[in-house]
Amino acid sequence: MKCLMLLLLGALAMPTRAAERIISVGGDVTQIIYALDAQADLVARDSTSQHPAQANKLPDIGYMRQLNAEGILALKPTLVLTSELAKPSLVLQQVERAGVRVVNVTGKTSLDAIPEKIATIGKALHREDRASALIAKVNKQRVQISQRPLPVKVLFIMAHGGMRTQAAGRQTGADAAIRSAGLVNAMAAIPHYQQLSQEGVIAAAPDLVVVGKEGLHTLGGESKVWSLPGLALTPAGQQRALLVVDDMALLSFGLDTPETIVTLRRAAEAVKHE
């Protein structure tokens, strides 16, 4: 009985970590928090955080590149886990000066960035063991990605309501994903995202067109893709070679990216063998 009392007293004397109030900024960041089973401490997320579906039940602080310090602080967070891509950085500096811990997660567009993101978030949440297991799972998926170059030219099309349809050039997440699959970005000669032009598309001669699910919806369906400037006159247009992917899965270099890149590679191999 005496030993039991001592154990109980010892347990009471042990310091307990106060529950965090976490705000996540970045779809990739939020998805990793859920994968580490730390979602119970989430009090809000940004508008890019839509996976898993239950994240949509959380209060939305707005788009990650249009943050507002007052809106964030009103939720009384103790920790903000944010992608480095979030802007303006001045807002996050204001949040930090208000006494909130702000942890920046890499925004690099590379497969190597995924384990780095997991490790950073796992450390911030004191879930290093779960993070290690998740990193091992991601690395197992990465092994499935072929490193052998395949001369298939891929055109990624970005289409959102209220903006003109654009092609992904170099220095974009799409370009990094295409190259990670061992493929060729048909628009690598241009920087960033550029408006589609008939001359540019025909000259690029893509073998495969990739568009996000949201983009396909914005365009009005698959038939509308081939009516975009010049596409019908390309090898992809002649073969109707189209791959529809989840935008975030391909572009964010998060947990779903390795599997999506494997899918992209297989689609390119199918085009090559036709």
N, C-alpha and C positions, 0 to 999 in steps of 0.2 A: 504493500500500500504506500509505503514511504517512497519507494522508487517511482511509483506511478505519479505521485504528487510532484516529485522533482522533475519528471519529464514534462508534466503539464505546465509547471512554472517556467521551465526552460523554453517551452514552445511560446508561452506568452511573452517572454522576454525578448524573443527573436524579432528583429525589426522586419516589418512587412513593407513591401514597395507599394506606394500609393498608386491607385489606378490612373493610367494616363488618359488624357483627352486628346485624341490624335486627329489631325486633319491631313488628308493625303492629297497631293497635287501631282497628277500624271496617271494616265490609265495603267501604265506598266507598274508604277509604284503601288497603286491600290490593289491590283491583281496579286502582287507578291505578298502584300499584307494579309490578304485572305488565304493565300496558299500556306502562310506561316501560322494560320489559325489565330490571328491577333485582331480580327475584325470587331470583337466585342468592345474594344477601346476606341473605335472610330466614331467620331461625332459629326464629320462632314467630309466631303470630297469635292473635287473640281468636276466640271462638265465633261471632261474627256474620260472620266472614270465610270465606265458603263459595264464593266465585266469584273466579276460575275454579276448576274442580273440583280442580286439583292443589294448591290452597291447603290442602285438607283433609288432606294428607299431613304438614303441618307440626305441631309440637307446639301444643296449644291451651292458652292461659293462662287461659281462662274467659270469662265474660260481661263485656262492656266496662264495665258499671256495677257490677261486683262484683270489681274488680281486687285483686290481692294483691302487695305490694311484694316479698316474699320469693320468690314464684314467678317474678316477672319477673327479679329480680337473679340468681337461680340459673342463668339461661340466659346470663349474662355478655354482655348486649347493649352495644353502643356507641351505638346510636341507637334511640329509640322514636318512631315516627310515629303520632300518636294523634288521633282525632277529638275535638273539644271536648266532645262528648256523653259521653265516657268519665268514669265516676265510680268511686270517690271521688277528687277531685282531690288529696287529701292523699297518696294512694298514689303518684301521679305526682311530687309534690313530693319524696317520700322517694327515689324512683328518681333524680331529678335531683340531689339532695344526695349521692347515692352516686357521682356523677361520670358519669352517663349523660346524653347529650344527648337532651332531650325536645323534639320539635317538634309544636306543636299545629296541627291542620288545622281550618278553619272547619266548624262544624256547622249553618250557616244553611240553612234550607229554601227555596232559591230557585234558579232556573236560573243566575243570575249567580254562585252559589257554586261551580258545577262548574269553570269555568276558574280560579277562585281556588284551589280545592283542588289542581288539577293544577300550577299555578305554584308553590305552596308546597312540594309534594312534589318537584317537579322540581328546585327550588333546593336542597333538603335533600340530594338524591341526586346533585347536580352533573350533572343531565341536562336542562339548560335547553332545548337544541335539540329533544330528543324531546318535551319538555313543550309547546313552542310548536307543534309539528306536531299533537299530540294536541288542544290547545286549538282549533286551526283546524278539526279534524275535528268536534269537539263543536259549535262555532259553526255549522258547515254543517248539522248535524242540527237545531239550534235554529231555523234559518230555516224549516224545514218546519212548525213549530208555528203554527197560525193564532192571530192576536191578536184576531180578531173575537169579541166576546161572543156566546155561544149559550145561550139560556135553558133549558138542560136541567139538571134537579136530580139530583145524583149522591149516592148514599149509599155510603160506604166502610165495610165491616164488618171488624172485627178479631176473629179467633177463634184462640185458642191453647189447647192442652191445659192443664187446671188453672185456667183463668180463665173468667169469664163473657163471653159474646159482647158486644162493644161497638161503638158507632158513633163515627166520627171527627167531632169538632166542629172549631171554629176552633183555631188555635194548634197544629196538628198537621201532620206531613209530608203526610198525605193531603189535608188542606185546601189546603195550598200547591200540591200537584200538580193538584188539581181546578181551582183558580183559574188556574194556569199554562196550563191547556188552554182557558181562556176559559169555563169552565162554572160552575155554581152548586153549592156544597156544601149539600145538603139539610139538614144538621145544623149549619149555621153559627151558629144561635142559642145553641148550647151550647159551653162551653169544653172543650178536651182530649177525652179519650175517655170516653164515658158508656155505662152499661149500656142495652141496647135495651129499650124499653118499647112496648107496643102502641099506647098513645095518642100517644107521641112520634113513632113511625114513621108512623102514619096521618096525623098532622098535617103531617109533613114532606113527604109525598107525592112520594117520589123517582121519577124517570123511568127511572133506571138504577142498578143495584146493582153495586158493584165489590167483589170479595173476592180475597185472595191465594191462591196455590196451596196453601200450607200451611194456611191457614184453611179452604179448601174441604175438604181432607182431614180436618181436625179435626171439621168439621161432619158429615162423612159423605156428601158428594156434593151435587150441584146440587139434588136434590129436597128435601134438608133445609134448604136456604137459604130456600125459600119457606114453610117451616113455622115460621120464626122469628116472634116476636111482631109482628103487624100487617102483615107484608110482602105477604101474599097479597092484601090490600085496597088496595094502592098501585098507581099506574100501572105501575110496574116489575113488580110481581107479576102484574098482569093480562096484561102482554105477555111475561112471563118474560124481561125485559131484564137479562141478567147478563153481566158481563165479568170473566174470571179473569186475574189478572196475577201476575207475580213480585213478591212483597212488597218485597224490597230494591230492585228496579229502580224501583218507583214511589215509595217513601218515603225513600230515602237521598240523593237528589239526587247520584247518582254517574254513571258513564259510560253506564249503560243507561237513565237517566231520560228524556232527551229523546225517544228512540224509543218508550218506554212511554207518555209523555204524548201523542204523536202517535196511538198506538193508542187511547188513551182518548178523544181528540177524535173520531176516526173512528167509534167505537162510539156516541158521543153524537149524532153527525150522522145515523147510521143510525136511531137511536131517533126523532129529530126528524122524519125523513122518512116514518116509518111511518104 
